[in-house]
Structure formats: structure tokens, C-alpha cells
């Protein structure tokens, strides 16, 4: 009989799912991708494909709506590259214009590993739970079928968390 990975067993057993009798059930979350801020998406994708065989990358310029940055309406655009790397995706992010949370990261650290993408089945509830723990939304937006929010988790965890919820586009 094969053993399920420990994290899968915990999820199946409901660990972390029920707060207490009468309390709402917590939402399910899983790491879906690793976000890397790059200067040039096409060049970074080419290097990852050639050097370590990750790819092919799908290059997109998503048309986001309802953008926010630091609690105010946001005006920015990014280009992303997505590729499977085993069970998770690699997301390459290139700033095209506007002020974003990536700018301060680049100024402090240069280009590189930026965030963990965490898929949730209820982003509103997940954000509320994270805010109750003292974190705030730094940047957010949506596009048909996807809502996302970056949280102020860098000081506490060493990485930024991006919560996202994906549903079938209407």
C-alpha cells in the first residue's frame, strides 16, 4: 500500500480545516507556483529551457482589472512566462510599466525569486484570515477567471505570498 505525502494526508484528514465546533471551515490552500522577477521574460525562459529543461514557457501580457498597489488604485502592466516544473509552475514576471511591489524588491535584491503562489478556493476568506494574522494586501487585481492578492509576508517569512483563486471564466 503506497503512502500519500504527509501534506496530502494532513489535508485528507482535515488538519487545519476545522477551527472548532461552530466555526467556519478554513479554505484549502496549496502552493501552485514560484514567482521569479526577471528583466526579460523571453530571455529568462530561453535560458531555463536550454540550461535545465524547464519549459516550454507560455508568454502572456494579462489584461488585469481592478488593480491596487499599497491600498490605492494601481496602474501597471507586466509580462509573464508560465511553465510546468513538476507539480508546480514557474512564473517569470517582467515589469512593463508602472509602480509595483516588484520595484522595491529589485532595488533591494536585484532580480530573482520573489514569491510563492498559493492557490485557494476562496480568496476573500483567505485574505481575511491572513489580515487577522496581521498581514495586509500590498497589491491585487483580477482577470476573467482569476483573482489574486500579494500579502505583506516578506519580513515574517522571507518571501511574499500571492494568494490566487482560479475559476472558470464566465
C-alpha positions in Angstrom: 0.0 0.0 0.0 1.5 3.3 -1.0 1.8 6.2 1.4 0.4 9.6 0.4 2.7 12.5 1.0 2.4 13.9 4.6 0.9 17.1 3.4 -1.7 15.3 1.4 -2.6 13.0 4.4 -3.0 16.1 6.6 -5.3 17.7 4.0 -7.3 14.4 3.7 -7.6 14.1 7.4 -8.9 17.7 7.6 -6.0 19.1 9.7 -6.2 22.8 9.6 -9.7 22.6 8.0 -12.0 23.0 11.1 -11.3 25.8 13.5 -13.6 24.5 16.2 -17.2 23.4 16.6 -19.5 26.0 15.0 -16.6 27.9 13.4 -16.4 28.2 9.6 -14.2 25.7 7.8 -10.9 27.1 6.7 -10.3 27.1 2.9 -8.0 24.7 1.2 -4.7 26.1 0.0 -1.7 24.7 -1.9 1.5 26.0 -3.4 0.9 26.4 -7.1 3.9 28.3 -8.4 7.2 30.0 -7.6 7.4 33.6 -8.9 10.7 35.0 -10.2 11.1 38.6 -11.2 13.2 38.9 -14.3 14.5 41.7 -16.6 13.4 39.9 -19.8 10.8 37.1 -19.8 11.8 35.7 -23.2 15.5 35.6 -22.3 14.9 34.0 -18.9 12.5 31.5 -20.4 15.1 30.6 -23.1 17.8 30.1 -20.5 15.7 27.9 -18.3 14.7 25.8 -21.2 18.2 25.4 -22.5 20.1 25.1 -19.2 17.8 22.9 -17.2 15.0 21.8 -19.5 12.1 23.6 -17.8 9.6 24.7 -20.5 8.2 25.4 -22.9 7.0 28.7 -21.5 3.7 30.3 -22.4 4.3 34.1 -22.6 1.4 36.4 -21.7 0.6 40.0 -21.2 -2.5 39.6 -19.0 -5.2 42.3 -19.1 -5.8 42.8 -15.4 -8.7 44.8 -13.9 -9.3 46.4 -10.5 -5.6 46.8 -9.8 -4.4 48.0 -6.5 -1.0 48.9 -5.1 -0.4 49.9 -1.5 -4.1 50.3 -0.9 -4.7 52.7 -3.8 -5.8 52.1 -7.4 -2.8 50.7 -9.4 -1.7 51.4 -12.9 0.9 48.9 -14.1 1.4 46.1 -16.6 3.5 43.0 -16.5 4.5 40.3 -18.9 4.6 36.8 -17.5 6.0 33.4 -18.6 4.5 30.2 -17.3 5.8 26.7 -17.4 5.3 23.5 -15.6 8.1 22.3 -13.4 6.9 19.1 -11.9 3.8 19.6 -9.7 4.2 23.4 -9.6 4.6 26.2 -12.2 7.4 28.6 -12.6 6.1 32.1 -13.2 8.5 34.6 -14.7 7.4 38.3 -14.2 8.7 41.3 -16.1 7.5 44.8 -15.3 6.5 46.6 -18.5 5.4 49.9 -16.8 4.0 51.4 -13.6 4.8 51.1 -9.9 4.6 47.6 -8.4 5.8 45.6 -5.4 8.4 44.2 -7.7 10.2 47.5 -8.0 11.3 47.7 -4.3 12.3 44.0 -4.5 14.5 44.7 -7.5 16.1 47.7 -5.8 16.9 45.7 -2.6 17.8 42.3 -4.1 18.1 42.5 -7.8 16.2 40.1 -10.0 15.3 36.7 -8.6 13.0 34.5 -6.5 10.2 36.8 -5.3 7.0 34.9 -4.2 5.2 31.7 -3.5 1.9 31.4 -5.4 -0.7 29.8 -3.1 -3.9 28.6 -4.7 -7.1 29.0 -2.6 -10.6 28.0 -3.2 -11.9 31.2 -1.5 -9.6 34.3 -1.9 -11.9 36.6 0.2 -11.8 34.2 3.2 -8.1 33.5 2.8 -7.3 37.3 2.7 -9.5 37.9 5.8 -7.6 35.0 7.6 -4.2 36.5 6.7 -5.3 40.0 7.7 -6.4 38.6 11.1 -2.8 37.4 11.5 -1.5 40.9 10.9 -0.7 40.8 7.2 -2.1 43.2 4.6 -2.7 43.2 0.9 0.1 45.0 -0.9 -1.0 44.5 -4.5 -4.1 42.9 -6.1 -6.2 42.5 -9.2 -8.1 40.1 -11.3 -8.8 39.0 -14.9 -11.5 36.7 -16.1 -11.4 33.5 -14.1 -8.6 34.6 -11.7 -8.4 36.8 -8.6 -5.1 37.5 -6.8 -3.6 39.3 -3.9 0.0 39.7 -2.7 0.5 39.9 1.0 3.0 41.7 3.3 4.6 38.5 4.4 8.3 39.3 3.4 9.5 40.3 6.8 7.8 37.4 8.6 8.6 34.6 6.2 11.4 35.8 3.9 9.1 35.6 0.9 6.0 37.3 -0.4 2.8 35.2 -0.6 0.5 35.6 -3.5 -3.0 34.2 -2.9 -4.9 33.4 -6.0 -8.3 31.8 -6.8 -8.9 30.4 -10.3 -12.4 29.7 -11.5 -13.9 29.0 -14.9 -14.2 32.3 -16.8 -17.8 33.3 -17.4 
